[in-house]
């Protein structure tokens, strides 16, 4: 009986080892197909997939010398700025709007159709229009990321509100709670797990949309660096850029998870 409370910790420990094992397996596979083992040539030519050592050397060179006259930190900072502004604006607008839609049928009937119509629309197809409307500066780059994230965050917030158990609301009403108190003490806390799910999904999509954003006339950014390098068949630089974006998305997701565990410590539990 005393060992039962340790089971969740044991499961988490096994999950971490499995995660490490999957990364190690991918790394070993990468080594096997890119490093000559028998003979002088690897299974995959460096032009198509360079070895991990070659990619590391390229990363170190970029750290020291930069790319096209700008440091790697500058490229990363520009991409983080574009993502951060777009993501922050979307959260500040889409989440409250989604909560309002979840609580008010009239607002839902008014706003849900345009959001649902624009949700499956390929945002990159709007690039020429955004350039006409907002020019080739930072605004058009930020707007295209916002357009991709807005439906996900607003719909996830709306659905989170609609999933709140009626018994909780009815119990609060029976105790004499006002509408404001019901929202602040019942609906909003119960909606947070669903909202954080939307946030985590949006992080991955937002990092991906950086590629589209940095297709608009620019000379800085991690995605720009990778796309520019591909024009010159600099596969090492392309892979460094792709890995940086992947690690960036992973670290942002870990940050969102940590914030969720701290804020929504009751997630998955019935009160």
C-alpha positions as protocol buffer text, in pm:
chain_id: "A"
residue {
  index: 1
  type: UNK
  ca { x: 0 y: 0 z: 0 }
}
residue {
  index: 2
  type: UNK
  ca { x: 284 y: 241 z: 80 }
}
residue {
  index: 3
  type: UNK
  ca { x: 433 y: 207 z: -272 }
}
residue {
  index: 4
  type: UNK
  ca { x: 119 y: 328 z: -450 }
}
residue {
  index: 5
  type: UNK
  ca { x: 192 y: 701 z: -423 }
}
residue {
  index: 6
  type: UNK
  ca { x: 530 y: 646 z: -594 }
}
residue {
  index: 7
  type: UNK
  ca { x: 378 y: 502 z: -911 }
}
residue {
  index: 8
  type: UNK
  ca { x: 323 y: 839 z: -1085 }
}
residue {
  index: 9
  type: UNK
  ca { x: 686 y: 936 z: -1022 }
}
residue {
  index: 10
  type: UNK
  ca { x: 801 y: 601 z: -1156 }
}
residue {
  index: 11
  type: UNK
  ca { x: 588 y: 643 z: -1467 }
}
residue {
  index: 12
  type: UNK
  ca { x: 732 y: 990 z: -1524 }
}
residue {
  index: 13
  type: UNK
  ca { x: 1083 y: 853 z: -1484 }
}
residue {
  index: 14
  type: UNK
  ca { x: 1019 y: 580 z: -1742 }
}
residue {
  index: 15
  type: UNK
  ca { x: 870 y: 837 z: -1979 }
}
residue {
  index: 16
  type: UNK
  ca { x: 1186 y: 1050 z: -1952 }
}
residue {
  index: 17
  type: UNK
  ca { x: 1406 y: 753 z: -2030 }
}
residue {
  index: 18
  type: UNK
  ca { x: 1188 y: 663 z: -2328 }
}
residue {
  index: 19
  type: UNK
  ca { x: 1214 y: 1024 z: -2450 }
}
residue {
  index: 20
  type: UNK
  ca { x: 1592 y: 1015 z: -2420 }
}
residue {
  index: 21
  type: UNK
  ca { x: 1600 y: 677 z: -2592 }
}
residue {
  index: 22
  type: UNK
  ca { x: 1399 y: 804 z: -2889 }
}
residue {
  index: 23
  type: UNK
  ca { x: 1635 y: 1100 z: -2933 }
}
residue {
  index: 24
  type: UNK
  ca { x: 1937 y: 872 z: -2903 }
}
residue {
  index: 25
  type: UNK
  ca { x: 1794 y: 633 z: -3162 }
}
residue {
  index: 26
  type: UNK
  ca { x: 1738 y: 916 z: -3410 }
}
residue {
  index: 27
  type: UNK
  ca { x: 2090 y: 1046 z: -3350 }
}
residue {
  index: 28
  type: UNK
  ca { x: 2244 y: 700 z: -3402 }
}
residue {
  index: 29
  type: UNK
  ca { x: 2044 y: 654 z: -3724 }
}
residue {
  index: 30
  type: UNK
  ca { x: 2166 y: 996 z: -3842 }
}
residue {
  index: 31
  type: UNK
  ca { x: 2524 y: 887 z: -3772 }
}
residue {
  index: 32
  type: UNK
  ca { x: 2488 y: 553 z: -3948 }
}
residue {
  index: 33
  type: UNK
  ca { x: 2363 y: 700 z: -4274 }
}
residue {
  index: 34
  type: UNK
  ca { x: 2594 y: 1004 z: -4289 }
}
residue {
  index: 35
  type: UNK
  ca { x: 2929 y: 876 z: -4158 }
}
residue {
  index: 36
  type: UNK
  ca { x: 3132 y: 633 z: -4374 }
}
residue {
  index: 37
  type: UNK
  ca { x: 3147 y: 299 z: -4198 }
}
residue {
  index: 38
  type: UNK
  ca { x: 3245 y: 64 z: -4480 }
}
residue {
  index: 39
  type: UNK
  ca { x: 3432 y: 230 z: -4767 }
}
residue {
  index: 40
  type: UNK
  ca { x: 3486 y: 598 z: -4830 }
}
residue {
  index: 41
  type: UNK
  ca { x: 3128 y: 714 z: -4896 }
}
residue {
  index: 42
  type: UNK
  ca { x: 2835 y: 737 z: -4653 }
}
residue {
  index: 43
  type: UNK
  ca { x: 2495 y: 595 z: -4739 }
}
residue {
  index: 44
  type: UNK
  ca { x: 2360 y: 949 z: -4793 }
}
residue {
  index: 45
  type: UNK
  ca { x: 2571 y: 1214 z: -4966 }
}
residue {
  index: 46
  type: UNK
  ca { x: 2657 y: 1524 z: -4754 }
}
residue {
  index: 47
  type: UNK
  ca { x: 2477 y: 1744 z: -5006 }
}
residue {
  index: 48
  type: UNK
  ca { x: 2148 y: 1580 z: -4906 }
}
residue {
  index: 49
  type: UNK
  ca { x: 2217 y: 1514 z: -4537 }
}
residue {
  index: 50
  type: UNK
  ca { x: 2545 y: 1618 z: -4372 }
}
residue {
  index: 51
  type: UNK
  ca { x: 2676 y: 1436 z: -4066 }
}
residue {
  index: 52
  type: UNK
  ca { x: 2609 y: 1555 z: -3710 }
}
residue {
  index: 53
  type: UNK
  ca { x: 2973 y: 1662 z: -3673 }
}
residue {
  index: 54
  type: UNK
  ca { x: 2952 y: 1868 z: -3991 }
}
residue {
  index: 55
  type: UNK
  ca { x: 2631 y: 2035 z: -3874 }
}
residue {
  index: 56
  type: UNK
  ca { x: 2788 y: 2110 z: -3535 }
}
residue {
  index: 57
  type: UNK
  ca { x: 3092 y: 2266 z: -3702 }
}
residue {
  index: 58
  type: UNK
  ca { x: 2862 y: 2481 z: -3916 }
}
residue {
  index: 59
  type: UNK
  ca { x: 2667 y: 2589 z: -3608 }
}
residue {
  index: 60
  type: UNK
  ca { x: 2993 y: 2686 z: -3435 }
}
residue {
  index: 61
  type: UNK
  ca { x: 3105 y: 2883 z: -3741 }
}
residue {
  index: 62
  type: UNK
  ca { x: 2771 y: 3065 z: -3749 }
}
residue {
  index: 63
  type: UNK
  ca { x: 2809 y: 3145 z: -3380 }
}
residue {
  index: 64
  type: UNK
  ca { x: 3148 y: 3299 z: -3449 }
}
residue {
  index: 65
  type: UNK
  ca { x: 3101 y: 3460 z: -3790 }
}
residue {
  index: 66
  type: UNK
  ca { x: 2725 y: 3498 z: -3830 }
}
residue {
  index: 67
  type: UNK
  ca { x: 2541 y: 3472 z: -4160 }
}
residue {
  index: 68
  type: UNK
  ca { x: 2537 y: 3738 z: -4432 }
}
residue {
  index: 69
  type: UNK
  ca { x: 2687 y: 4002 z: -4207 }
}
residue {
  index: 70
  type: UNK
  ca { x: 2456 y: 3942 z: -3908 }
}
residue {
  index: 71
  type: UNK
  ca { x: 2521 y: 3734 z: -3599 }
}
residue {
  index: 72
  type: UNK
  ca { x: 2327 y: 3417 z: -3528 }
}
residue {
  index: 73
  type: UNK
  ca { x: 2193 y: 3583 z: -3212 }
}
residue {
  index: 74
  type: UNK
  ca { x: 2059 y: 3868 z: -3426 }
}
residue {
  index: 75
  type: UNK
  ca { x: 1876 y: 3627 z: -3657 }
}
residue {
  index: 76
  type: UNK
  ca { x: 1733 y: 3441 z: -3357 }
}
residue {
  index: 77
  type: UNK
  ca { x: 1632 y: 3764 z: -3184 }
}
residue {
  index: 78
  type: UNK
  ca { x: 1444 y: 3888 z: -3491 }
}
residue {
  index: 79
  type: UNK
  ca { x: 1253 y: 3559 z: -3520 }
}
residue {
  index: 80
  type: UNK
  ca { x: 1173 y: 3562 z: -3147 }
}
residue {
  index: 81
  type: UNK
  ca { x: 1048 y: 3921 z: -3175 }
}
residue {
  index: 82
  type: UNK
  ca { x: 813 y: 3834 z: -3462 }
}
residue {
  index: 83
  type: UNK
  ca { x: 682 y: 3524 z: -3290 }
}
residue {
  index: 84
  type: UNK
  ca { x: 653 y: 3688 z: -2948 }
}
residue {
  index: 85
  type: UNK
  ca { x: 460 y: 3993 z: -3067 }
}
residue {
  index: 86
  type: UNK
  ca { x: 224 y: 3787 z: -3284 }
}
residue {
  index: 87
  type: UNK
  ca { x: 166 y: 3522 z: -3018 }
}
residue {
  index: 88
  type: UNK
  ca { x: 116 y: 3777 z: -2739 }
}
residue {
  index: 89
  type: UNK
  ca { x: -133 y: 3982 z: -2941 }
}
residue {
  index: 90
  type: UNK
  ca { x: -327 y: 3671 z: -3036 }
}
residue {
  index: 91
  type: UNK
  ca { x: -352 y: 3545 z: -2679 }
}
residue {
  index: 92
  type: UNK
  ca { x: -463 y: 3887 z: -2552 }
}
residue {
  index: 93
  type: UNK
  ca { x: -743 y: 3912 z: -2810 }
}
residue {
  index: 94
  type: UNK
  ca { x: -844 y: 3558 z: -2907 }
}
residue {
  index: 95
  type: UNK
  ca { x: -868 y: 3403 z: -2559 }
}
residue {
  index: 96
  type: UNK
  ca { x: -1102 y: 3669 z: -2409 }
}
residue {
  index: 97
  type: UNK
  ca { x: -1308 y: 3663 z: -2728 }
}
residue {
  index: 98
  type: UNK
  ca { x: -1332 y: 3283 z: -2713 }
}
residue {
  index: 99
  type: UNK
  ca { x: -1440 y: 3298 z: -2349 }
}
residue {
  index: 100
  type: UNK
  ca { x: -1708 y: 3551 z: -2440 }
}
residue {
  index: 101
  type: UNK
  ca { x: -1828 y: 3329 z: -2727 }
}
residue {
  index: 102
  type: UNK
  ca { x: -1849 y: 3036 z: -2491 }
}
residue {
  index: 103
  type: UNK
  ca { x: -2064 y: 3227 z: -2245 }
}
residue {
  index: 104
  type: UNK
  ca { x: -2289 y: 3417 z: -2485 }
}
residue {
  index: 105
  type: UNK
  ca { x: -2484 y: 3243 z: -2762 }
}
residue {
  index: 106
  type: UNK
  ca { x: -2547 y: 3570 z: -2948 }
}
residue {
  index: 107
  type: UNK
  ca { x: -2175 y: 3651 z: -2964 }
}
residue {
  index: 108
  type: UNK
  ca { x: -2104 y: 3292 z: -3070 }
}
residue {
  index: 109
  type: UNK
  ca { x: -2363 y: 3309 z: -3348 }
}
residue {
  index: 110
  type: UNK
  ca { x: -2214 y: 3637 z: -3468 }
}
residue {
  index: 111
  type: UNK
  ca { x: -1841 y: 3551 z: -3458 }
}
residue {
  index: 112
  type: UNK
  ca { x: -1817 y: 3174 z: -3493 }
}
residue {
  index: 113
  type: UNK
  ca { x: -1901 y: 3158 z: -3868 }
}
residue {
  index: 114
  type: UNK
  ca { x: -1624 y: 3396 z: -3986 }
}
residue {
  index: 115
  type: UNK
  ca { x: -1371 y: 3228 z: -3757 }
}
residue {
  index: 116
  type: UNK
  ca { x: -1466 y: 2882 z: -3880 }
}
residue {
  index: 117
  type: UNK
  ca { x: -1453 y: 2995 z: -4243 }
}
residue {
  index: 118
  type: UNK
  ca { x: -1105 y: 3144 z: -4207 }
}
residue {
  index: 119
  type: UNK
  ca { x: -967 y: 2853 z: -3999 }
}
residue {
  index: 120
  type: UNK
  ca { x: -899 y: 2610 z: -4289 }
}
residue {
  index: 121
  type: UNK
  ca { x: -791 y: 2887 z: -4525 }
}
residue {
  index: 122
  type: UNK
  ca { x: -422 y: 2852 z: -4625 }
}
residue {
  index: 123
  type: UNK
  ca { x: -267 y: 3161 z: -4473 }
}
residue {
  index: 124
  type: UNK
  ca { x: 32 y: 3165 z: -4706 }
}
residue {
  index: 125
  type: UNK
  ca { x: -210 y: 3226 z: -4993 }
}
residue {
  index: 126
  type: UNK
  ca { x: -288 y: 3561 z: -4831 }
}
residue {
  index: 127
  type: UNK
  ca { x: 74 y: 3679 z: -4844 }
}
residue {
  index: 128
  type: UNK
  ca { x: 33 y: 3895 z: -5159 }
}
residue {
  index: 129
  type: UNK
  ca { x: -278 y: 4057 z: -5011 }
}
residue {
  index: 130
  type: UNK
  ca { x: -106 y: 4125 z: -4678 }
}
residue {
  index: 131
  type: UNK
  ca { x: 186 y: 4287 z: -4858 }
}
residue {
  index: 132
  type: UNK
  ca { x: -56 y: 4513 z: -5046 }
}
residue {
  index: 133
  type: UNK
  ca { x: -238 y: 4605 z: -4725 }
}
residue {
  index: 134
  type: UNK
  ca { x: 51 y: 4633 z: -4478 }
}
residue {
  index: 135
  type: UNK
  ca { x: 363 y: 4662 z: -4691 }
}
residue {
  index: 136
  type: UNK
  ca { x: 680 y: 4454 z: -4661 }
}
residue {
  index: 137
  type: UNK
  ca { x: 770 y: 4562 z: -4308 }
}
residue {
  index: 138
  type: UNK
  ca { x: 723 y: 4378 z: -3979 }
}
residue {
  index: 139
  type: UNK
  ca { x: 346 y: 4433 z: -3964 }
}
residue {
  index: 140
  type: UNK
  ca { x: 266 y: 4195 z: -4250 }
}
residue {
  index: 141
  type: UNK
  ca { x: 497 y: 3931 z: -4099 }
}
residue {
  index: 142
  type: UNK
  ca { x: 324 y: 3954 z: -3763 }
}
residue {
  index: 143
  type: UNK
  ca { x: -27 y: 3962 z: -3913 }
}
residue {
  index: 144
  type: UNK
  ca { x: 20 y: 3635 z: -4103 }
}
residue {
  index: 145
  type: UNK
  ca { x: 118 y: 3456 z: -3779 }
}
residue {
  index: 146
  type: UNK
  ca { x: -179 y: 3612 z: -3597 }
}
residue {
  index: 147
  type: UNK
  ca { x: -417 y: 3494 z: -3871 }
}
residue {
  index: 148
  type: UNK
  ca { x: -293 y: 3138 z: -3831 }
}
residue {
  index: 149
  type: UNK
  ca { x: -315 y: 3132 z: -3451 }
}
residue {
  index: 150
  type: UNK
  ca { x: -634 y: 3328 z: -3392 }
}
residue {
  index: 151
  type: UNK
  ca { x: -889 y: 3056 z: -3484 }
}
residue {
  index: 152
  type: UNK
  ca { x: -712 y: 2791 z: -3275 }
}
residue {
  index: 153
  type: UNK
  ca { x: -691 y: 3001 z: -2959 }
}
residue {
  index: 154
  type: UNK
  ca { x: -1041 y: 3149 z: -2984 }
}
residue {
  index: 155
  type: UNK
  ca { x: -1210 y: 2815 z: -3058 }
}
residue {
  index: 156
  type: UNK
  ca { x: -1017 y: 2631 z: -2785 }
}
residue {
  index: 157
  type: UNK
  ca { x: -1118 y: 2896 z: -2530 }
}
residue {
  index: 158
  type: UNK
  ca { x: -1480 y: 2881 z: -2645 }
}
residue {
  index: 159
  type: UNK
  ca { x: -1493 y: 2502 z: -2625 }
}
residue {
  index: 160
  type: UNK
  ca { x: -1323 y: 2508 z: -2285 }
}
residue {
  index: 161
  type: UNK
  ca { x: -1601 y: 2729 z: -2148 }
}
residue {
  index: 162
  type: UNK
  ca { x: -1874 y: 2514 z: -2301 }
}
residue {
  index: 163
  type: UNK
  ca { x: -1718 y: 2204 z: -2144 }
}
residue {
  index: 164
  type: UNK
  ca { x: -1749 y: 2341 z: -1790 }
}
residue {
  index: 165
  type: UNK
  ca { x: -1988 y: 2123 z: -1590 }
}
residue {
  index: 166
  type: UNK
  ca { x: -2330 y: 2279 z: -1533 }
}
residue {
  index: 167
  type: UNK
  ca { x: -2339 y: 2140 z: -1181 }
}
residue {
  index: 168
  type: UNK
  ca { x: -2050 y: 2364 z: -1082 }
}
residue {
  index: 169
  type: UNK
  ca { x: -2224 y: 2672 z: -1218 }
}
residue {
  index: 170
  type: UNK
  ca { x: -2557 y: 2575 z: -1062 }
}
residue {
  index: 171
  type: UNK
  ca { x: -2390 y: 2514 z: -727 }
}
residue {
  index: 172
  type: UNK
  ca { x: -2230 y: 2859 z: -738 }
}
residue {
  index: 173
  type: UNK
  ca { x: -2563 y: 3018 z: -830 }
}
residue {
  index: 174
  type: UNK
  ca { x: -2733 y: 2835 z: -543 }
}
residue {
  index: 175
  type: UNK
  ca { x: -2477 y: 2986 z: -305 }
}
residue {
  index: 176
  type: UNK
  ca { x: -2569 y: 3333 z: -430 }
}
residue {
  index: 177
  type: UNK
  ca { x: -2265 y: 3402 z: -647 }
}
residue {
  index: 178
  type: UNK
  ca { x: -2295 y: 3685 z: -900 }
}
residue {
  index: 179
  type: UNK
  ca { x: -2222 y: 3636 z: -1272 }
}
residue {
  index: 180
  type: UNK
  ca { x: -1882 y: 3799 z: -1224 }
}
residue {
  index: 181
  type: UNK
  ca { x: -1797 y: 3569 z: -934 }
}
residue {
  index: 182
  type: UNK
  ca { x: -1915 y: 3263 z: -1128 }
}
residue {
  index: 183
  type: UNK
  ca { x: -1687 y: 3354 z: -1417 }
}
residue {
  index: 184
  type: UNK
  ca { x: -1389 y: 3440 z: -1196 }
}
residue {
  index: 185
  type: UNK
  ca { x: -1415 y: 3150 z: -953 }
}
residue {
  index: 186
  type: UNK
  ca { x: -1578 y: 2872 z: -1157 }
}
residue {
  index: 187
  type: UNK
  ca { x: -1581 y: 2915 z: -1535 }
}
residue {
  index: 188
  type: UNK
  ca { x: -1237 y: 3068 z: -1593 }
}
residue {
  index: 189
  type: UNK
  ca { x: -1040 y: 2829 z: -1369 }
}
residue {
  index: 190
  type: UNK
  ca { x: -1224 y: 2529 z: -1517 }
}
residue {
  index: 191
  type: UNK
  ca { x: -1147 y: 2656 z: -1869 }
}
residue {
  index: 192
  type: UNK
  ca { x: -774 y: 2695 z: -1816 }
}
residue {
  index: 193
  type: UNK
  ca { x: -674 y: 2337 z: -1909 }
}
residue {
  index: 194
  type: UNK
  ca { x: -849 y: 2372 z: -2246 }
}
residue {
  index: 195
  type: UNK
  ca { x: -699 y: 2716 z: -2301 }
}
residue {
  index: 196
  type: UNK
  ca { x: -349 y: 2587 z: -2232 }
}
residue {
  index: 197
  type: UNK
  ca { x: -406 y: 2304 z: -2478 }
}
residue {
  index: 198
  type: UNK
  ca { x: -484 y: 2563 z: -2745 }
}
residue {
  index: 199
  type: UNK
  ca { x: -176 y: 2763 z: -2644 }
}
residue {
  index: 200
  type: UNK
  ca { x: 52 y: 2461 z: -2680 }
}
residue {
  index: 201
  type: UNK
  ca { x: -91 y: 2374 z: -3021 }
}
residue {
  index: 202
  type: UNK
  ca { x: -52 y: 2738 z: -3126 }
}
residue {
  index: 203
  type: UNK
  ca { x: 314 y: 2747 z: -3024 }
}
residue {
  index: 204
  type: UNK
  ca { x: 404 y: 2475 z: -3274 }
}
residue {
  index: 205
  type: UNK
  ca { x: 197 y: 2634 z: -3548 }
}
residue {
  index: 206
  type: UNK
  ca { x: 338 y: 2979 z: -3472 }
}
residue {
  index: 207
  type: UNK
  ca { x: 698 y: 2860 z: -3504 }
}
residue {
  index: 208
  type: UNK
  ca { x: 605 y: 2692 z: -3833 }
}
residue {
  index: 209
  type: UNK
  ca { x: 440 y: 3010 z: -3959 }
}
residue {
  index: 210
  type: UNK
  ca { x: 767 y: 3196 z: -3904 }
}
residue {
  index: 211
  type: UNK
  ca { x: 877 y: 3036 z: -4230 }
}
residue {
  index: 212
  type: UNK
  ca { x: 588 y: 3199 z: -4413 }
}
residue {
  index: 213
  type: UNK
  ca { x: 639 y: 3528 z: -4231 }
}
residue {
  index: 214
  type: UNK
  ca { x: 1006 y: 3540 z: -4325 }
}
residue {
  index: 215
  type: UNK
  ca { x: 927 y: 3476 z: -4689 }
}
residue {
  index: 216
  type: UNK
  ca { x: 819 y: 3840 z: -4703 }
}
residue {
  index: 217
  type: UNK
  ca { x: 1105 y: 4072 z: -4799 }
}
residue {
  index: 218
  type: UNK
  ca { x: 1354 y: 4049 z: -4512 }
}
residue {
  index: 219
  type: UNK
  ca { x: 1723 y: 4002 z: -4451 }
}
residue {
  index: 220
  type: UNK
  ca { x: 1717 y: 3855 z: -4100 }
}
residue {
  index: 221
  type: UNK
  ca { x: 1557 y: 3568 z: -3911 }
}
residue {
  index: 222
  type: UNK
  ca { x: 1629 y: 3200 z: -3856 }
}
residue {
  index: 223
  type: UNK
  ca { x: 1379 y: 3085 z: -4120 }
}
residue {
  index: 224
  type: UNK
  ca { x: 1514 y: 3346 z: -4362 }
}
residue {
  index: 225
  type: UNK
  ca { x: 1865 y: 3216 z: -4297 }
}
residue {
  index: 226
  type: UNK
  ca { x: 1763 y: 2857 z: -4375 }
}
residue {
  index: 227
  type: UNK
  ca { x: 1567 y: 2949 z: -4689 }
}
residue {
  index: 228
  type: UNK
  ca { x: 1844 y: 3175 z: -4815 }
}
residue {
  index: 229
  type: UNK
  ca { x: 2103 y: 2902 z: -4759 }
}
residue {
  index: 230
  type: UNK
  ca { x: 1892 y: 2655 z: -4957 }
}
residue {
  index: 231
  type: UNK
  ca { x: 1928 y: 2877 z: -5265 }
}
residue {
  index: 232
  type: UNK
  ca { x: 2304 y: 2815 z: -5250 }
}
residue {
  index: 233
  type: UNK
  ca { x: 2274 y: 2444 z: -5156 }
}
residue {
  index: 234
  type: UNK
  ca { x: 2424 y: 2514 z: -4812 }
}
residue {
  index: 235
  type: UNK
  ca { x: 2259 y: 2210 z: -4658 }
}
residue {
  index: 236
  type: UNK
  ca { x: 2450 y: 2246 z: -4330 }
}
residue {
  index: 237
  type: UNK
  ca { x: 2310 y: 2596 z: -4272 }
}
residue {
  index: 238
  type: UNK
  ca { x: 1959 y: 2480 z: -4366 }
}
residue {
  index: 239
  type: UNK
  ca { x: 1974 y: 2200 z: -4110 }
}
residue {
  index: 240
  type: UNK
  ca { x: 2115 y: 2431 z: -3842 }
}
residue {
  index: 241
  type: UNK
  ca { x: 1824 y: 2670 z: -3902 }
}
residue {
  index: 242
  type: UNK
  ca { x: 1569 y: 2389 z: -3896 }
}
residue {
  index: 243
  type: UNK
  ca { x: 1715 y: 2245 z: -3574 }
}
residue {
  index: 244
  type: UNK
  ca { x: 1717 y: 2587 z: -3406 }
}
residue {
  index: 245
  type: UNK
  ca { x: 1349 y: 2633 z: -3492 }
}
residue {
  index: 246
  type: UNK
  ca { x: 1267 y: 2283 z: -3370 }
}
residue {
  index: 247
  type: UNK
  ca { x: 1450 y: 2340 z: -3042 }
}
residue {
  index: 248
  type: UNK
  ca { x: 1286 y: 2681 z: -3007 }
}
residue {
  index: 249
  type: UNK
  ca { x: 940 y: 2528 z: -3047 }
}
residue {
  index: 250
  type: UNK
  ca { x: 1025 y: 2248 z: -2802 }
}
residue {
  index: 251
  type: UNK
  ca { x: 1157 y: 2489 z: -2537 }
}
residue {
  index: 252
  type: UNK
  ca { x: 852 y: 2716 z: -2573 }
}
residue {
  index: 253
  type: UNK
  ca { x: 628 y: 2411 z: -2532 }
}
residue {
  index: 254
  type: UNK
  ca { x: 818 y: 2310 z: -2217 }
}
residue {
  index: 255
  type: UNK
  ca { x: 771 y: 2663 z: -2086 }
}
residue {
  index: 256
  type: UNK
  ca { x: 396 y: 2645 z: -2156 }
}
residue {
  index: 257
  type: UNK
  ca { x: 379 y: 2306 z: -1984 }
}
residue {
  index: 258
  type: UNK
  ca { x: 563 y: 2437 z: -1678 }
}
residue {
  index: 259
  type: UNK
  ca { x: 331 y: 2738 z: -1660 }
}
residue {
  index: 260
  type: UNK
  ca { x: 29 y: 2512 z: -1699 }
}
residue {
  index: 261
  type: UNK
  ca { x: 148 y: 2282 z: -1419 }
}
residue {
  index: 262
  type: UNK
  ca { x: 197 y: 2583 z: -1194 }
}
residue {
  index: 263
  type: UNK
  ca { x: -128 y: 2764 z: -1278 }
}
residue {
  index: 264
  type: UNK
  ca { x: -355 y: 2465 z: -1345 }
}
residue {
  index: 265
  type: UNK
  ca { x: -228 y: 2236 z: -1071 }
}
residue {
  index: 266
  type: UNK
  ca { x: -577 y: 2085 z: -1043 }
}
residue {
  index: 267
  type: UNK
  ca { x: -589 y: 1996 z: -1417 }
}
residue {
  index: 268
  type: UNK
  ca { x: -762 y: 1666 z: -1479 }
}
residue {
  index: 269
  type: UNK
  ca { x: -910 y: 1658 z: -1130 }
}
residue {
  index: 270
  type: UNK
  ca { x: -1272 y: 1696 z: -1040 }
}
residue {
  index: 271
  type: UNK
  ca { x: -1336 y: 1935 z: -756 }
}
